[in-house]
């Protein structure tokens, strides 16, 4: 296989891109969990479950290897920090009031700390319960 060499022009373009662009990495995850919403009068106060879709977006500097962060590391961090704690769990055992918004805040804060050591930060967490209802928390 032919190895491509980086020309002087490509190095200059890389440095310009690094200085003038903000990079975002996004990965989608799924987990299943049950909960009962408290302080609520409606059918969601009854025990029920969801297949959640979690979208994590991080931001960071483009490194010399051409990546912000290896997607495998992103996946590992989310699995260890969040999914291992929430997947197939009764969320009321973890949260006082397990609304989608409260779960999203927990995920955002937990991941923000975990990504610090990689020089990245969480830009956005989007958490959907089912296909129609989504809470988004974003770093502004």
Residue pairs with C-beta under 8 A, 6 or more apart in sequence:
6 14
14 62
14 66
17 62
18 61
18 62
21 62
22 59
23 59
23 60
23 61
23 62
23 68
24 57
24 58
24 59
24 123
25 57
25 58
25 59
25 60
25 68
25 69
25 71
25 74
25 120
26 55
26 56
26 57
26 58
27 55
27 56
27 71
27 74
27 75
27 78
28 53
28 54
28 55
29 53
29 54
29 55
29 56
29 75
29 78
29 79
29 82
29 83
30 51
30 52
30 53
30 54
31 51
31 52
31 54
31 83
31 86
31 87
31 88
32 49
32 50
32 51
32 52
32 87
32 88
33 49
33 50
33 52
33 86
33 87
33 88
33 89
33 90
33 91
34 47
34 48
34 49
34 50
34 89
34 90
34 91
35 47
35 48
35 49
35 50
35 90
35 91
35 92
35 95
35 98
36 44
36 45
36 46
36 47
36 48
36 92
36 98
37 44
37 45
37 97
37 98
37 99
38 45
38 92
38 96
38 97
39 97
50 129
50 130
51 130
52 86
52 103
52 127
52 128
52 129
53 126
53 127
53 128
53 131
54 78
54 82
54 83
54 107
54 125
54 126
54 127
54 128
55 124
55 125
55 126
55 127
55 128
56 74
56 78
56 107
56 111
56 122
56 124
56 125
57 122
57 123
57 124
57 125
57 126
58 68
58 69
58 74
58 111
58 115
58 120
58 121
58 122
58 123
59 68
59 120
59 121
59 122
59 123
60 68
60 69
60 115
60 118
60 119
60 120
60 121
61 68
61 119
62 68
68 120
69 115
69 118
69 120
73 118
77 111
77 114
77 115
77 118
78 111
80 114
81 110
81 111
81 114
82 107
82 110
82 111
85 94
86 94
86 103
91 98
91 103
92 98
94 106
95 102
95 103
95 106
99 135
100 127
100 128
100 129
100 133
100 134
100 135
101 135
101 137
103 127
103 135
104 125
104 126
104 127
104 135
104 136
104 137
105 137
107 125
107 127
108 122
108 125
108 137
111 122
111 125
112 121
112 122
112 139
115 121
115 122
121 139
122 139
123 138
123 139
124 136
124 137
124 138
124 139
125 136
125 137
125 138
126 134
126 135
126 136
127 134
127 135
127 136
128 134
128 135
